Amino acid sequence: MADPRVLEVQLWVNTTYEGKYGFNSAPENGKTGWSTVYALTRALQIELGISQPADNFGQGTSRAYRNYGELELGNAPTDNKGKRIVKIFQGACYCKGYDPGSFDGVFTEVTQQAVIDLQTDAGLPIRDGKVYDYIFKAFLVMDAYRLTGNGDTKIQSIQRDLNYHYYQTAGVCPCDGHYQRNTNKALIYGIQTEEGIAPPELQTGTVGPSTRALLPTLSVGSSGTFVKLFQYALYFNGYDVGAFDGGVYGNSTKQTVMNFQEFTALTVDGIAGKQTWLSALISTGDPTRRGTACDCITEITPARAQTLVDEGYETVGRYLVNVEGGLNKKIQPGELATIFNAGLTVFPIFQTIGDSASYFTYNQGKSDAEAAYDAARKYGFHYNTTIYFAVDFDAYGYQITDNVVPYFQGINATMHSLGGFYQIGVYGPRSVGITVSDQGLATTSFVSGMSTGFSGNLGYPLPDNWAFDQISTISIGSGVGYINIDNNIKSGRDEGASSVSPADYDESINNLFFDQIDAIYDIALNHSGNDQADANKLLCHYLRHKNYNGFLWATTAGILDSEFIDKVNDQLNSPEIINPFDVTFETRLDTPHFAATLNSILFIWGVEFFYF
């Protein structure tokens, strides 16, 4: 719903700064969003004399604002420029949901109270109503400092505690009760502060070599701030120690650590060593940790298979298809036999492009499922083998909802129509695996954990159904046995295929197709009163109705019988149409197109034939 106060802010900032170098207009819709926040940020930078305005409120903006003079009651500027800066701040207050009292460029007690309210909501130690640089920045981001929908009050208390102690390096992190990217960074800033990494400018909010080296080992009897921060990390991963008990590592924490270690396939000892710390903090965990699974784009030759065995690997992921014009990364003739002869297992991966949101649609999912099924059956992968479909980009939440989920719905629809022969897995960042799996669209997740900077990995725990966690790219072996692989941790949820049975699979596809035709035709006969000529047309109606409909098709092939279509959907659960396999040309036929053409012949020329 549009907010008239936000609309007033948008209209003012556009009118005031339109035509100024570096300014980008806000949408005039009365709704707060990043575009409006960016417009206000750029307006501030223009007033501060920053030569290259940008969307980000960075160090340069902070420094320029401090030099100008931080806003506060009784010491706010009253000249025209100063009033515009106050007005930018008041506009930010309205967009943030805090009432500054007015939108007139005058810093009043009500404006001061809006600042105090945010300082309090964020858990900051200073609550004096002064607009410090970090406060101005906090108003010019989309982070929330009050509990939002389904927010966790315990996470909110952690967020406030992190702000209270570490805002000077971490900035003001959200306090909405949701574990997310900035909460993860604030936690790491806190760890770096406690580790004594100095000066503060060396603290980055990311885990590098220095942070890893200084992580303490914790066990029963340990106490202090590190214990508390580690307990926070456990909670963010879904492992609750109960009360944070003042930073004491007791038996409850030990048991929780053991549960976490078991889930992440670590040595289960109840001790928080570096590997346990890292698994709780970042998506790779310890990137030097060796797994027992891997994936690669390189053919597994006998020499390379021996290298994998010698290095302790058990399972290897290989690709079902190539991208047209791309690398030859698919499974090669005889390669599976080589893998199995070495005592290794294999899990199949399907990826053509899949590196941007635009690729992922419902219809693309249907097409990819069919291609994956065809390839897997040709290689002879057995019933119930899991095929991992790749989402190889940093998908934001709305892209997962709008693109990735429909894509996997398409995959599921087609796989179901093909008899549910293969299980569906998902490859991608943690957030993708969680969302797709929670909607029942994948049985297991193959996590792209080594992409630590992905927003879909920062602030998300491992999916409950993770099978493989890709944490590093390494090279092993030498000479003809040399191979470059992605090193994966294996949970045991998917041990991979240990054999295949290559055989002609077109017969089973075509059997499914004819079974489907039989089922629809039986309903058509019943609907037409056993009139075979009408049943033939009705069969074509159903086969074409999703793809070939509308006025033009009504004139060439007849008006669709919607009652019959509804009847088939009710009785057969809205089946996806199967495309049979042409053994001569080794390709799939387009059943809806074939049915539309046949329906036109039957409709226009009145040709009658009998279905056998």
KAPEBEL-V345946 format. One line per field, one symbol per residue. ss: DSSP state (h for helix, s for strand, l for the rest). burial: # if it has 9 or more other C-alpha atoms within 8 Angstrom, else .. Layout:
ss->???
burial->???
//
This chain:
ss->lllhhhhhhhhhhhhhhllllllllllllllllhhhhhhhhhhhhhhlllllllllllhhhhhhhhhhllsllllllllhhhhhhhhhhhhhhhhhllllllllllllhhhhhhhhhhhhhlllllllllslhhhhhhhlllllllllllllhhhhhhhhhhhhhhhhhhllllllllllhhhhhhhhhhhhhhhllllhhhllllllhhhhhhlllsllllslhhhhhhhhhhhhlllllllllllsllhhhhhhhhhhhhhllllllllslhhhhhhhhlllllllllllsssllllllhhhhhhhhhllllsssssllllllllllsllllhhhhhhhlllssssssllllllhhhllhhhhhhhhhhhhhhhhhhllllllsssssllllllhhhhhhhhhhhhhhhhhhhhhlllllsssssslhhhhhhhhhlllllssssllllllllllllllllllsssssssssssllhhhlssssssssllllllsllllllllhhhhhhhhhhhhhhhhhhhhhhllllhhhhhhhhhhhhhlllllhhhhhhhhllllhhhhhhhhhhhllllllllssllllssllhhhhhhhhhhhhhhhlllllll
burial->.....######.##..##...##.##...###..##############.#..##..#...##.###...####..#.....###############.###.##.####.###############..#.############.######...##..##########.##.###########################.#.....#.#.#...##..#..###.###.############.#.#..#..####.###########..##...#################....#######.###########...###########.....###...##.###.#.########..#..#.####.#######.##.########..#########.#...###.################..#################...############.##########.########...##...###########.#..##..#.#...#..##.##..##..##.###.##...##############..##...##.###.....##.###........#####........###.#########.........
//
